[in-house]
Amino acid sequence: MGFTKKQRIFVDEYVKCWNASEAARRADYSKKTAYAIGQENLKKPEIKAEIDDRLASIHMSSEEVLQELSEIARGDIGDFLDNNLLIDLHKGGNTKLIKRLKQKTIQGKENEIHDIDLELYDRVKVLEDIGKYHGLFSDKLDITTKGESLNPKEEDAERFDRAILTLADALRETVSGKGTEQNSPVDTSE
Protein backbone atom coordinates (compact mmCIF):
# COMPACT_ATOMS: atom_id res chain seq x y z
CA MET A 1 0.00 0.00 0.00
CA GLY A 2 1.31 3.43 -0.85
CA PHE A 3 1.51 6.34 1.52
CA THR A 4 -0.38 9.56 1.21
CA LYS A 5 1.74 12.69 0.88
CA LYS A 6 1.05 13.60 4.53
CA GLN A 7 1.96 10.11 5.72
CA ARG A 8 5.26 10.22 3.81
CA ILE A 9 6.08 13.61 5.34
CA PHE A 10 5.02 12.27 8.75
CA VAL A 11 7.55 9.41 8.47
CA ASP A 12 10.28 11.78 7.26
CA GLU A 13 9.66 14.17 10.12
CA TYR A 14 9.18 11.50 12.79
CA VAL A 15 12.65 10.05 12.22
CA LYS A 16 14.05 13.55 12.69
CA CYS A 17 12.23 14.62 15.86
CA TRP A 18 10.93 11.36 17.43
CA ASN A 19 7.72 13.12 18.44
CA ALA A 20 4.53 11.88 16.75
CA SER A 21 2.52 15.04 17.46
CA GLU A 22 5.25 17.30 16.12
CA ALA A 23 5.71 15.10 13.06
CA ALA A 24 1.96 15.27 12.39
CA ARG A 25 2.01 19.09 12.66
CA ARG A 26 4.99 19.26 10.30
CA ALA A 27 3.08 17.01 7.87
CA ASP A 28 0.32 19.63 7.88
CA TYR A 29 -2.25 17.69 9.86
CA SER A 30 -4.58 19.83 11.97
CA LYS A 31 -2.98 21.16 15.16
CA LYS A 32 -6.10 20.08 17.07
CA THR A 33 -5.80 16.47 15.92
CA ALA A 34 -2.00 16.22 15.66
CA TYR A 35 -1.62 14.10 18.80
CA ALA A 36 -4.35 11.63 17.80
CA ILE A 37 -3.20 11.42 14.17
CA GLY A 38 0.42 10.98 15.24
CA GLN A 39 -0.46 8.09 17.56
CA GLU A 40 -2.73 6.56 14.94
CA ASN A 41 0.00 6.77 12.29
CA LEU A 42 2.51 5.03 14.57
CA LYS A 43 0.08 2.11 14.93
CA LYS A 44 -0.41 1.62 11.19
CA PRO A 45 1.64 -1.44 10.15
CA GLU A 46 2.93 0.07 6.90
CA ILE A 47 4.06 3.29 8.62
CA LYS A 48 5.62 1.35 11.49
CA ALA A 49 7.44 -0.89 8.99
CA GLU A 50 8.76 2.14 7.11
CA ILE A 51 10.02 3.73 10.34
CA ASP A 52 11.65 0.42 11.35
CA ASP A 53 13.35 0.17 7.93
CA ARG A 54 14.68 3.70 8.28
CA LEU A 55 16.01 2.92 11.75
CA ALA A 56 17.66 -0.27 10.54
CA SER A 57 19.45 1.64 7.81
CA ILE A 58 20.91 4.22 10.21
CA HIS A 59 21.26 2.08 13.32
CA MET A 60 24.75 1.20 14.45
CA SER A 61 24.85 -2.23 16.01
CA SER A 62 26.78 -2.94 19.18
CA GLU A 63 29.23 -4.94 17.07
CA GLU A 64 29.85 -1.90 14.86
CA VAL A 65 30.36 0.32 17.90
CA LEU A 66 32.88 -2.12 19.36
CA GLN A 67 34.66 -2.43 16.00
CA GLU A 68 35.01 1.36 15.72
CA LEU A 69 36.18 1.71 19.32
CA SER A 70 38.63 -1.17 18.82
CA GLU A 71 40.14 0.48 15.75
CA ILE A 72 40.61 3.71 17.67
CA ALA A 73 42.08 1.87 20.65
CA ARG A 74 44.55 0.07 18.38
CA GLY A 75 45.44 3.21 16.41
CA ASP A 76 49.02 4.37 16.59
CA ILE A 77 50.20 7.76 15.39
CA GLY A 78 53.52 6.13 14.50
CA ASP A 79 51.78 4.48 11.54
CA PHE A 80 51.32 7.90 9.97
CA LEU A 81 54.71 9.51 10.41
CA ASP A 82 56.00 10.03 6.91
CA ASN A 83 55.86 12.61 4.14
CA ASN A 84 52.55 11.52 2.67
CA LEU A 85 50.61 11.54 5.93
CA LEU A 86 47.12 12.44 4.69
CA ILE A 87 47.30 10.18 1.66
CA ASP A 88 48.40 7.25 3.83
CA LEU A 89 45.67 7.97 6.38
CA HIS A 90 43.02 7.99 3.68
CA LYS A 91 44.31 4.90 1.84
CA GLY A 92 44.48 2.92 5.07
CA GLY A 93 40.95 3.91 6.07
CA ASN A 94 42.34 5.50 9.21
CA THR A 95 40.99 9.02 8.91
CA LYS A 96 38.29 8.12 11.46
CA LEU A 97 41.05 7.85 14.08
CA ILE A 98 41.69 11.59 13.78
CA LYS A 99 40.10 13.84 16.36
CA ARG A 100 41.69 17.05 15.07
CA LEU A 101 43.92 17.93 12.14
CA LYS A 102 45.46 21.26 11.24
CA GLN A 103 47.69 21.65 8.25
CA LYS A 104 49.48 24.69 6.94
CA THR A 105 52.15 25.29 4.38
CA ILE A 106 54.77 27.95 4.93
CA GLN A 107 56.52 29.20 1.81
CA GLY A 108 60.21 29.78 2.45
CA LYS A 109 62.78 31.40 0.15
CA GLU A 110 64.11 28.08 -1.07
CA ASN A 111 61.50 25.52 -0.01
CA GLU A 112 58.05 24.87 1.43
CA ILE A 113 57.54 23.81 5.01
CA HIS A 114 54.49 21.68 5.73
CA ASP A 115 53.29 21.93 9.30
CA ILE A 116 50.77 19.32 10.40
CA ASP A 117 49.15 19.26 13.81
CA LEU A 118 47.44 15.89 14.30
CA GLU A 119 45.52 14.63 17.32
CA LEU A 120 44.07 11.14 17.56
CA TYR A 121 41.18 10.20 19.81
CA ASP A 122 42.08 9.45 23.43
CA ARG A 123 43.10 5.80 23.45
CA VAL A 124 42.70 5.35 27.21
CA LYS A 125 39.15 6.75 27.13
CA VAL A 126 38.23 4.38 24.32
CA LEU A 127 39.75 1.41 26.14
CA GLU A 128 37.72 2.36 29.22
CA ASP A 129 34.54 2.47 27.11
CA ILE A 130 35.28 -0.99 25.73
CA GLY A 131 36.06 -2.28 29.20
CA LYS A 132 32.77 -0.93 30.55
CA TYR A 133 30.90 -2.59 27.70
CA HIS A 134 32.46 -5.92 28.64
CA GLY A 135 31.78 -5.34 32.34
CA LEU A 136 35.45 -5.09 33.27
CA PHE A 137 34.95 -1.88 35.22
CA SER A 138 32.16 -0.77 37.51
CA ASP A 139 31.24 2.76 38.54
CA LYS A 140 29.21 1.35 41.43
CA LEU A 141 30.59 0.81 44.91
CA ASP A 142 29.03 -1.76 47.24
CA ILE A 143 28.86 -0.07 50.62
CA THR A 144 26.12 -2.25 52.07
CA THR A 145 27.71 -5.70 52.26
CA LYS A 146 31.39 -4.83 51.99
CA GLY A 147 31.73 -7.71 49.56
CA GLU A 148 30.30 -10.23 52.02
CA SER A 149 27.45 -12.61 51.36
CA LEU A 150 23.96 -11.27 51.86
CA ASN A 151 23.18 -14.24 54.15
CA PRO A 152 23.47 -12.75 57.63
CA LYS A 153 25.29 -14.60 60.35
CA GLU A 154 23.09 -15.85 63.18
CA GLU A 155 24.33 -13.19 65.61
CA ASP A 156 23.73 -10.45 63.04
CA ALA A 157 20.21 -11.74 62.49
CA GLU A 158 19.51 -11.59 66.23
CA ARG A 159 20.81 -7.98 66.43
CA PHE A 160 18.66 -7.09 63.44
CA ASP A 161 15.57 -8.67 65.02
CA ARG A 162 16.20 -6.78 68.30
CA ALA A 163 16.61 -3.50 66.43
CA ILE A 164 13.36 -4.06 64.49
CA LEU A 165 11.45 -4.87 67.69
CA THR A 166 12.86 -1.78 69.43
CA LEU A 167 11.90 0.37 66.47
CA ALA A 168 8.41 -1.12 66.37
CA ASP A 169 7.96 -0.39 70.11
CA ALA A 170 9.12 3.20 69.62
CA LEU A 171 6.73 3.69 66.71
CA ARG A 172 3.80 2.29 68.69
CA GLU A 173 4.55 4.65 71.57
CA THR A 174 4.91 7.62 69.24
CA VAL A 175 1.64 6.89 67.49
CA SER A 176 -0.19 6.42 70.80
CA GLY A 177 1.27 9.70 72.10
CA LYS A 178 3.43 8.17 74.80
CA GLY A 179 6.74 8.59 73.00
CA THR A 180 7.02 12.37 73.18
CA GLU A 181 9.37 12.56 76.14
CA GLN A 182 13.10 13.26 75.73
CA ASN A 183 14.30 9.72 76.38
CA SER A 184 13.40 7.52 73.44
CA PRO A 185 13.14 3.73 73.83
CA VAL A 186 15.14 3.31 70.60
CA ASP A 187 18.52 1.75 71.30
CA THR A 188 20.96 3.55 69.00
CA SER A 189 24.04 1.67 70.19
CA GLU A 190 23.77 -0.92 67.46
C-alpha positions in Angstrom: 0.0 0.0 0.0 1.3 3.4 -0.9 1.5 6.3 1.5 -0.4 9.6 1.2 1.7 12.7 0.9 1.1 13.6 4.5 2.0 10.1 5.7 5.3 10.2 3.8 6.1 13.6 5.3 5.0 12.3 8.8 7.5 9.4 8.5 10.3 11.8 7.3 9.7 14.2 10.1 9.2 11.5 12.8 12.7 10.0 12.2 14.0 13.6 12.7 12.2 14.6 15.9 10.9 11.4 17.4 7.7 13.1 18.4 4.5 11.9 16.8 2.5 15.0 17.5 5.3 17.3 16.1 5.7 15.1 13.1 2.0 15.3 12.4 2.0 19.1 12.7 5.0 19.3 10.3 3.1 17.0 7.9 0.3 19.6 7.9 -2.3 17.7 9.9 -4.6 19.8 12.0 -3.0 21.2 15.2 -6.1 20.1 17.1 -5.8 16.5 15.9 -2.0 16.2 15.7 -1.6 14.1 18.8 -4.3 11.6 17.8 -3.2 11.4 14.2 0.4 11.0 15.2 -0.5 8.1 17.6 -2.7 6.6 14.9 0.0 6.8 12.3 2.5 5.0 14.6 0.1 2.1 14.9 -0.4 1.6 11.2 1.6 -1.4 10.1 2.9 0.1 6.9 4.1 3.3 8.6 5.6 1.4 11.5 7.4 -0.9 9.0 8.8 2.1 7.1 10.0 3.7 10.3 11.7 0.4 11.4 13.3 0.2 7.9 14.7 3.7 8.3 16.0 2.9 11.7 17.7 -0.3 10.5 19.5 1.6 7.8 20.9 4.2 10.2 21.3 2.1 13.3 24.8 1.2 14.4 24.8 -2.2 16.0 26.8 -2.9 19.2 29.2 -4.9 17.1 29.9 -1.9 14.9 30.4 0.3 17.9 32.9 -2.1 19.4 34.7 -2.4 16.0 35.0 1.4 15.7 36.2 1.7 19.3 38.6 -1.2 18.8 40.1 0.5 15.7 40.6 3.7 17.7 42.1 1.9 20.7 44.6 0.1 18.4 45.4 3.2 16.4 49.0 4.4 16.6 50.2 7.8 15.4 53.5 6.1 14.5 51.8 4.5 11.5 51.3 7.9 10.0 54.7 9.5 10.4 56.0 10.0 6.9 55.9 12.6 4.1 52.5 11.5 2.7 50.6 11.5 5.9 47.1 12.4 4.7 47.3 10.2 1.7 48.4 7.2 3.8 45.7 8.0 6.4 43.0 8.0 3.7 44.3 4.9 1.8 44.5 2.9 5.1 40.9 3.9 6.1 42.3 5.5 9.2 41.0 9.0 8.9 38.3 8.1 11.5 41.0 7.8 14.1 41.7 11.6 13.8 40.1 13.8 16.4 41.7 17.1 15.1 43.9 17.9 12.1 45.5 21.3 11.2 47.7 21.6 8.3 49.5 24.7 6.9 52.1 25.3 4.4 54.8 27.9 4.9 56.5 29.2 1.8 60.2 29.8 2.5 62.8 31.4 0.1 64.1 28.1 -1.1 61.5 25.5 0.0 58.0 24.9 1.4 57.5 23.8 5.0 54.5 21.7 5.7 53.3 21.9 9.3 50.8 19.3 10.4 49.2 19.3 13.8 47.4 15.9 14.3 45.5 14.6 17.3 44.1 11.1 17.6 41.2 10.2 19.8 42.1 9.4 23.4 43.1 5.8 23.4 42.7 5.3 27.2 39.1 6.8 27.1 38.2 4.4 24.3 39.7 1.4 26.1 37.7 2.4 29.2 34.5 2.5 27.1 35.3 -1.0 25.7 36.1 -2.3 29.2 32.8 -0.9 30.5 30.9 -2.6 27.7 32.5 -5.9 28.6 31.8 -5.3 32.3 35.5 -5.1 33.3 34.9 -1.9 35.2 32.2 -0.8 37.5 31.2 2.8 38.5 29.2 1.3 41.4 30.6 0.8 44.9 29.0 -1.8 47.2 28.9 -0.1 50.6 26.1 -2.3 52.1 27.7 -5.7 52.3 31.4 -4.8 52.0 31.7 -7.7 49.6 30.3 -10.2 52.0 27.5 -12.6 51.4 24.0 -11.3 51.9 23.2 -14.2 54.1 23.5 -12.8 57.6 25.3 -14.6 60.3 23.1 -15.8 63.2 24.3 -13.2 65.6 23.7 -10.4 63.0 20.2 -11.7 62.5 19.5 -11.6 66.2 20.8 -8.0 66.4 18.7 -7.1 63.4 15.6 -8.7 65.0 16.2 -6.8 68.3 16.6 -3.5 66.4 13.4 -4.1 64.5 11.4 -4.9 67.7 12.9 -1.8 69.4 11.9 0.4 66.5 8.4 -1.1 66.4 8.0 -0.4 70.1 9.1 3.2 69.6 6.7 3.7 66.7 3.8 2.3 68.7 4.5 4.6 71.6 4.9 7.6 69.2 1.6 6.9 67.5 -0.2 6.4 70.8 1.3 9.7 72.1 3.4 8.2 74.8 6.7 8.6 73.0 7.0 12.4 73.2 9.4 12.6 76.1 13.1 13.3 75.7 14.3 9.7 76.4 13.4 7.5 73.4 13.1 3.7 73.8 15.1 3.3 70.6 18.5 1.7 71.3 21.0 3.5 69.0 24.0 1.7 70.2 23.8 -0.9 67.5 
